[in-house]
Amino acid sequence: MTSHADLQNEALAGHLLDQYAGRIARSRRPYILGLSGLQGSGKSTLARVMKAQAEARGWPTEVLALDDFYYARSDREALARDVHPLLRTRGVPGTHEIELMMSVLAALPHASDKLPVSHPRFDKGRDTRFPPSRWPRTTRPPRLVIVEGWALGIRPQLQAALTRPINELERTEDPDGSWRHWVNKQLRGYQPLWRKFDALIVLQAPNWEIVRRWRGEQEQELLARHAPLAMDATAMERFLAHFERLSRHALATLPALADTCVEYDDDRHVTGLSHG
């Protein structure tokens, strides 16, 4: 039986593709669509549905997930040792290999059987990358590239906003603010990637508390399946605390930067759709 969420995603994907169809058709290179949403907002599922519908329209499509470009665990251990212990945890700006994503985007228009383009996949169960032999390979230039990830499009915070800690993690483990200042500085290095997007779609959650609930529900499903490294409630709270600052910043600022903003209620029902 088809769920309400499935039907909603099918309808939303169709609407979004209709909205951008003319621009995609006119583009002389792959059209790059950013799909930004905080944890648990359903962006990965929506990206998959959009890919299937786009290919049914005859548009070869690639989906690149920001999560797949996390640095390997060994690299993050080095960051934790050399910069700040909180960088052991994946997620914040500075823990992705942005240069690699930029090089993949640059190579995709030239993909062929002779020059396949591969991109990384991240194994969240092992908290590190899959070996390159298991990376997806693209052998034809896509018409559409969907880049999905948490807080795509976000701009650095003002320095004054970094002064006060936002939660217990920052108060106790980043008392001098060095971690959050470093992360904010790294975010500047993400701006060239954001500028590659031909359009930005933002999936807007109602508030940070709802994001926490959504992400917790995802983890409960993993725990029920006995997935490796699934987090209990305490570990989940600590993990999300790493994201809280920039998630709140995204909720406050991204709708104004979006070409399309999809508004959700507490149960992920679409309640509004606005085009910038």
DRENDO-1510 file (C-alpha; in Angstrom, 1 decimal, always signed):
<recs>
REC; n; res; u; v; w
REC; 1; MET; +0.0; +0.0; +0.0 .
REC; 2; THR; +1.3; +3.4; -1.0 .
REC; 3; SER; +1.9; +5.7; +2.0 .
REC; 4; HIS; +0.9; +9.3; +2.3 .
REC; 5; ALA; +4.6; +10.2; +2.4 .
REC; 6; ASP; +5.2; +8.3; -0.9 .
REC; 7; LEU; +2.3; +10.0; -2.6 .
REC; 8; GLN; +3.4; +13.4; -1.3 .
REC; 9; ASN; +7.0; +12.8; -2.6 .
REC; 10; GLU; +5.8; +11.7; -6.0 .
REC; 11; ALA; +3.6; +14.8; -6.3 .
REC; 12; LEU; +6.3; +17.2; -4.9 .
REC; 13; ALA; +9.0; +15.8; -7.2 .
REC; 14; GLY; +6.7; +16.2; -10.2 .
REC; 15; HIS; +5.9; +19.8; -9.3 .
REC; 16; LEU; +9.6; +20.7; -8.7 .
REC; 17; LEU; +10.7; +19.1; -12.0 .
REC; 18; ASP; +7.8; +20.9; -13.9 .
REC; 19; GLN; +9.0; +24.2; -12.3 .
REC; 20; TYR; +12.6; +23.8; -13.6 .
REC; 21; ALA; +11.9; +21.8; -16.8 .
REC; 22; GLY; +12.3; +24.8; -19.1 .
REC; 23; ARG; +15.6; +25.8; -17.5 .
REC; 24; ILE; +16.9; +22.2; -17.6 .
REC; 25; ALA; +16.0; +21.9; -21.3 .
REC; 26; ARG; +17.7; +25.1; -22.2 .
REC; 27; SER; +20.9; +24.4; -20.3 .
REC; 28; ARG; +23.9; +23.6; -22.4 .
REC; 29; ARG; +25.6; +21.7; -19.5 .
REC; 30; PRO; +24.2; +19.6; -16.7 .
REC; 31; TYR; +21.7; +21.7; -14.6 .
REC; 32; ILE; +22.8; +21.6; -11.0 .
REC; 33; LEU; +19.9; +21.7; -8.5 .
REC; 34; GLY; +20.8; +22.0; -4.8 .
REC; 35; LEU; +18.3; +20.2; -2.4 .
REC; 36; SER; +18.9; +21.5; +1.1 .
REC; 37; GLY; +17.2; +20.1; +4.2 .
REC; 38; LEU; +18.1; +19.5; +7.9 .
REC; 39; GLN; +18.4; +16.1; +9.4 .
REC; 40; GLY; +15.3; +13.9; +9.0 .
REC; 41; SER; +13.6; +16.2; +6.5 .
REC; 42; GLY; +13.4; +13.5; +3.8 .
REC; 43; LYS; +15.8; +15.1; +1.3 .
REC; 44; SER; +17.5; +11.8; +0.3 .
REC; 45; THR; +14.2; +10.1; -0.4 .
REC; 46; LEU; +12.9; +13.1; -2.4 .
REC; 47; ALA; +16.1; +13.2; -4.4 .
REC; 48; ARG; +15.7; +9.5; -5.3 .
REC; 49; VAL; +12.1; +10.1; -6.4 .
REC; 50; MET; +13.1; +13.2; -8.4 .
REC; 51; LYS; +15.9; +11.2; -10.1 .
REC; 52; ALA; +13.4; +8.4; -11.1 .
REC; 53; GLN; +10.9; +10.9; -12.5 .
REC; 54; ALA; +13.6; +12.9; -14.3 .
REC; 55; GLU; +14.9; +9.8; -16.0 .
REC; 56; ALA; +11.4; +8.9; -17.0 .
REC; 57; ARG; +11.3; +12.2; -18.8 .
REC; 58; GLY; +14.4; +11.3; -20.7 .
REC; 59; TRP; +16.9; +13.3; -18.6 .
REC; 60; PRO; +19.9; +11.3; -17.4 .
REC; 61; THR; +20.3; +12.3; -13.8 .
REC; 62; GLU; +22.9; +12.0; -11.1 .
REC; 63; VAL; +22.4; +12.4; -7.3 .
REC; 64; LEU; +25.4; +13.6; -5.2 .
REC; 65; ALA; +24.9; +13.5; -1.5 .
REC; 66; LEU; +27.0; +15.9; +0.6 .
REC; 67; ASP; +27.1; +13.1; +3.3 .
REC; 68; ASP; +29.1; +10.9; +0.9 .
REC; 69; PHE; +31.9; +13.4; +0.8 .
REC; 70; TYR; +32.7; +13.2; +4.5 .
REC; 71; TYR; +36.3; +12.7; +5.2 .
REC; 72; ALA; +37.3; +9.1; +6.2 .
REC; 73; ARG; +37.4; +8.4; +9.9 .
REC; 74; SER; +41.2; +8.5; +9.9 .
REC; 75; ASP; +41.3; +12.0; +8.4 .
REC; 76; ARG; +38.8; +13.2; +11.1 .
REC; 77; GLU; +40.9; +11.6; +13.8 .
REC; 78; ALA; +43.8; +13.8; +12.5 .
REC; 79; LEU; +41.6; +16.9; +12.6 .
REC; 80; ALA; +40.5; +16.0; +16.1 .
REC; 81; ARG; +44.2; +15.7; +17.1 .
REC; 82; ASP; +45.5; +18.8; +15.2 .
REC; 83; VAL; +42.6; +21.2; +15.4 .
REC; 84; HIS; +39.9; +20.3; +18.0 .
REC; 85; PRO; +38.6; +17.1; +19.5 .
REC; 86; LEU; +35.0; +17.8; +18.4 .
REC; 87; LEU; +36.0; +17.3; +14.8 .
REC; 88; ARG; +36.1; +13.6; +15.4 .
REC; 89; THR; +32.3; +13.7; +14.8 .
REC; 90; ARG; +31.3; +14.0; +11.1 .
REC; 91; GLY; +28.8; +16.6; +10.1 .
REC; 92; VAL; +29.9; +20.2; +10.5 .
REC; 93; PRO; +31.7; +22.3; +7.8 .
REC; 94; GLY; +35.3; +21.2; +7.6 .
REC; 95; THR; +34.5; +17.5; +7.8 .
REC; 96; HIS; +33.6; +17.2; +4.1 .
REC; 97; GLU; +36.0; +17.0; +1.2 .
REC; 98; ILE; +34.5; +19.9; -0.8 .
REC; 99; GLU; +37.3; +20.0; -3.3 .
REC; 100; LEU; +36.5; +16.4; -4.3 .
REC; 101; MET; +32.8; +17.3; -4.9 .
REC; 102; MET; +33.9; +20.3; -7.0 .
REC; 103; SER; +36.1; +18.1; -9.1 .
REC; 104; VAL; +33.3; +15.5; -9.6 .
REC; 105; LEU; +30.9; +18.3; -10.7 .
REC; 106; ALA; +33.5; +19.6; -13.2 .
REC; 107; ALA; +34.1; +16.1; -14.6 .
REC; 108; LEU; +30.5; +15.0; -15.0 .
REC; 109; PRO; +29.8; +16.9; -18.3 .
REC; 110; HIS; +32.7; +14.9; -19.9 .
REC; 111; ALA; +31.7; +11.4; -18.5 .
REC; 112; SER; +32.0; +8.5; -21.0 .
REC; 113; ASP; +32.7; +4.8; -21.2 .
REC; 114; LYS; +36.4; +5.7; -21.7 .
REC; 115; LEU; +36.4; +8.4; -19.0 .
REC; 116; PRO; +34.0; +7.3; -16.3 .
REC; 117; VAL; +33.5; +9.6; -13.3 .
REC; 118; SER; +33.4; +8.0; -9.9 .
REC; 119; HIS; +32.4; +9.6; -6.6 .
REC; 120; PRO; +32.7; +8.4; -3.0 .
REC; 121; ARG; +30.1; +6.7; -0.9 .
REC; 122; PHE; +30.2; +6.9; +2.8 .
REC; 123; ASP; +29.4; +4.0; +5.1 .
REC; 124; LYS; +27.6; +5.4; +8.1 .
REC; 125; GLY; +27.5; +2.0; +9.7 .
REC; 126; ARG; +31.3; +2.0; +9.8 .
REC; 127; ASP; +31.6; +5.8; +10.0 .
REC; 128; THR; +34.1; +5.9; +7.1 .
REC; 129; ARG; +34.2; +5.7; +3.3 .
REC; 130; PHE; +33.6; +2.6; +1.2 .
REC; 131; PRO; +36.7; +1.6; -0.7 .
REC; 132; PRO; +37.0; +3.2; -4.2 .
REC; 133; SER; +36.2; -0.1; -5.9 .
REC; 134; ARG; +32.6; +0.3; -4.5 .
REC; 135; TRP; +32.1; +3.9; -5.6 .
REC; 136; PRO; +29.4; +4.6; -8.2 .
REC; 137; ARG; +30.6; +5.3; -11.8 .
REC; 138; THR; +29.0; +7.6; -14.3 .
REC; 139; THR; +29.6; +6.9; -18.0 .
REC; 140; ARG; +27.4; +9.5; -19.7 .
REC; 141; PRO; +27.0; +13.2; -19.2 .
REC; 142; PRO; +23.9; +13.9; -17.0 .
REC; 143; ARG; +21.2; +16.4; -18.0 .
REC; 144; LEU; +20.4; +17.0; -14.3 .
REC; 145; VAL; +22.6; +16.8; -11.2 .
REC; 146; ILE; +20.8; +16.9; -7.8 .
REC; 147; VAL; +23.1; +17.7; -4.9 .
REC; 148; GLU; +21.4; +17.0; -1.6 .
REC; 149; GLY; +22.6; +17.7; +1.9 .
REC; 150; TRP; +22.0; +19.3; +5.2 .
REC; 151; ALA; +22.2; +23.1; +5.2 .
REC; 152; LEU; +23.3; +23.5; +1.6 .
REC; 153; GLY; +23.4; +27.2; +0.7 .
REC; 154; ILE; +24.1; +28.3; +4.3 .
REC; 155; ARG; +26.4; +31.4; +4.8 .
REC; 156; PRO; +28.8; +31.9; +7.6 .
REC; 157; GLN; +27.5; +33.5; +10.8 .
REC; 158; LEU; +28.6; +36.9; +11.9 .
REC; 159; GLN; +31.5; +36.8; +14.4 .
REC; 160; ALA; +29.3; +38.3; +17.1 .
REC; 161; ALA; +26.9; +35.4; +16.9 .
REC; 162; LEU; +29.7; +33.0; +17.8 .
REC; 163; THR; +30.4; +34.5; +21.2 .
REC; 164; ARG; +27.8; +32.8; +23.4 .
REC; 165; PRO; +27.6; +29.0; +23.5 .
REC; 166; ILE; +24.3; +27.6; +22.2 .
REC; 167; ASN; +24.1; +24.4; +24.2 .
REC; 168; GLU; +25.8; +22.2; +26.8 .
REC; 169; LEU; +28.2; +20.7; +24.3 .
REC; 170; GLU; +29.6; +24.1; +23.4 .
REC; 171; ARG; +29.6; +25.3; +27.0 .
REC; 172; THR; +31.6; +22.3; +28.2 .
REC; 173; GLU; +33.7; +21.2; +25.2 .
REC; 174; ASP; +34.2; +24.4; +23.4 .
REC; 175; PRO; +34.3; +27.0; +26.2 .
REC; 176; ASP; +36.7; +29.3; +24.3 .
REC; 177; GLY; +34.7; +29.1; +21.1 .
REC; 178; SER; +37.7; +27.8; +19.0 .
REC; 179; TRP; +35.8; +24.9; +17.5 .
REC; 180; ARG; +32.8; +27.0; +16.4 .
REC; 181; HIS; +35.0; +29.8; +15.0 .
REC; 182; TRP; +37.0; +27.2; +13.0 .
REC; 183; VAL; +33.8; +25.6; +11.6 .
REC; 184; ASN; +32.4; +29.0; +10.7 .
REC; 185; LYS; +35.7; +29.8; +8.9 .
REC; 186; GLN; +35.5; +26.5; +7.0 .
REC; 187; LEU; +32.0; +27.4; +5.8 .
REC; 188; ARG; +33.6; +30.1; +3.7 .
REC; 189; GLY; +35.2; +27.4; +1.7 .
REC; 190; TYR; +31.8; +25.9; +0.9 .
REC; 191; GLN; +30.5; +29.1; -0.8 .
REC; 192; PRO; +32.1; +28.2; -4.2 .
REC; 193; LEU; +30.2; +25.0; -4.2 .
REC; 194; TRP; +26.9; +26.8; -3.4 .
REC; 195; ARG; +27.6; +29.1; -6.3 .
REC; 196; LYS; +27.7; +26.1; -8.7 .
REC; 197; PHE; +24.0; +25.5; -8.0 .
REC; 198; ASP; +21.7; +26.8; -10.8 .
REC; 199; ALA; +18.9; +26.7; -8.3 .
REC; 200; LEU; +18.4; +26.0; -4.6 .
REC; 201; ILE; +15.4; +24.1; -3.1 .
REC; 202; VAL; +15.1; +24.3; +0.7 .
REC; 203; LEU; +13.0; +21.8; +2.7 .
REC; 204; GLN; +12.0; +24.0; +5.6 .
REC; 205; ALA; +11.2; +22.3; +9.0 .
REC; 206; PRO; +9.0; +24.2; +11.5 .
REC; 207; ASN; +11.8; +24.5; +14.2 .
REC; 208; TRP; +14.8; +22.9; +15.7 .
REC; 209; GLU; +12.9; +20.8; +18.2 .
REC; 210; ILE; +11.0; +19.1; +15.3 .
REC; 211; VAL; +14.3; +18.5; +13.5 .
REC; 212; ARG; +15.6; +16.7; +16.7 .
REC; 213; ARG; +12.4; +14.6; +16.8 .
REC; 214; TRP; +12.6; +13.7; +13.1 .
REC; 215; ARG; +16.3; +12.7; +13.4 .
REC; 216; GLY; +15.6; +10.7; +16.6 .
REC; 217; GLU; +12.8; +8.8; +14.8 .
REC; 218; GLN; +15.3; +7.8; +12.1 .
REC; 219; GLU; +17.7; +6.5; +14.7 .
REC; 220; GLN; +14.9; +4.5; +16.5 .
REC; 221; GLU; +14.4; +2.7; +13.2 .
REC; 222; LEU; +18.1; +1.9; +13.0 .
REC; 223; LEU; +18.1; +0.6; +16.6 .
REC; 224; ALA; +15.1; -1.6; +15.8 .
REC; 225; ARG; +17.1; -3.1; +12.9 .
REC; 226; HIS; +20.2; -3.6; +15.2 .
REC; 227; ALA; +22.2; -1.5; +12.7 .
REC; 228; PRO; +25.9; -1.1; +13.6 .
REC; 229; LEU; +26.7; +2.2; +15.4 .
REC; 230; ALA; +23.0; +3.0; +15.9 .
REC; 231; MET; +22.8; +5.6; +18.6 .
REC; 232; ASP; +20.8; +5.5; +21.8 .
REC; 233; ALA; +18.9; +8.6; +23.0 .
REC; 234; THR; +21.9; +10.0; +24.9 .
REC; 235; ALA; +24.4; +9.5; +22.1 .
REC; 236; MET; +21.8; +11.0; +19.7 .
REC; 237; GLU; +21.4; +14.1; +21.8 .
REC; 238; ARG; +25.2; +14.6; +21.8 .
REC; 239; PHE; +25.5; +14.0; +18.1 .
REC; 240; LEU; +22.8; +16.6; +17.3 .
REC; 241; ALA; +24.4; +19.1; +19.6 .
REC; 242; HIS; +27.2; +19.4; +17.0 .
REC; 243; PHE; +24.6; +20.5; +14.4 .
REC; 244; GLU; +22.4; +22.8; +16.5 .
REC; 245; ARG; +24.1; +26.1; +15.9 .
REC; 246; LEU; +24.2; +25.9; +12.2 .
REC; 247; SER; +20.8; +24.2; +12.0 .
REC; 248; ARG; +19.2; +27.1; +13.8 .
REC; 249; HIS; +21.1; +29.5; +11.5 .
REC; 250; ALA; +19.8; +27.6; +8.5 .
REC; 251; LEU; +16.2; +27.7; +9.7 .
REC; 252; ALA; +16.4; +31.4; +10.1 .
REC; 253; THR; +18.3; +32.4; +6.9 .
REC; 254; LEU; +17.9; +29.8; +4.2 .
REC; 255; PRO; +14.2; +30.5; +3.1 .
REC; 256; ALA; +15.3; +34.0; +2.0 .
REC; 257; LEU; +18.1; +32.5; -0.1 .
REC; 258; ALA; +16.1; +29.7; -1.7 .
REC; 259; ASP; +14.7; +29.7; -5.3 .
REC; 260; THR; +12.0; +27.3; -4.0 .
REC; 261; CYS; +11.1; +26.8; -0.3 .
REC; 262; VAL; +9.0; +23.8; +0.7 .
REC; 263; GLU; +7.4; +24.3; +4.1 .
REC; 264; TYR; +6.6; +21.3; +6.3 .
REC; 265; ASP; +4.5; +20.9; +9.4 .
REC; 266; ASP; +5.5; +18.8; +12.4 .
REC; 267; ASP; +4.6; +15.5; +10.7 .
REC; 268; ARG; +6.3; +16.4; +7.4 .
REC; 269; HIS; +3.2; +17.3; +5.5 .
REC; 270; VAL; +3.8; +20.0; +2.9 .
REC; 271; THR; +1.9; +23.1; +4.1 .
REC; 272; GLY; +3.4; +25.7; +1.7 .
REC; 273; LEU; +5.5; +26.1; -1.5 .
REC; 274; SER; +7.0; +29.5; -2.4 .
REC; 275; HIS; +9.2; +30.4; -5.3 .
REC; 276; GLY; +11.8; +33.1; -5.0 .
</recs>
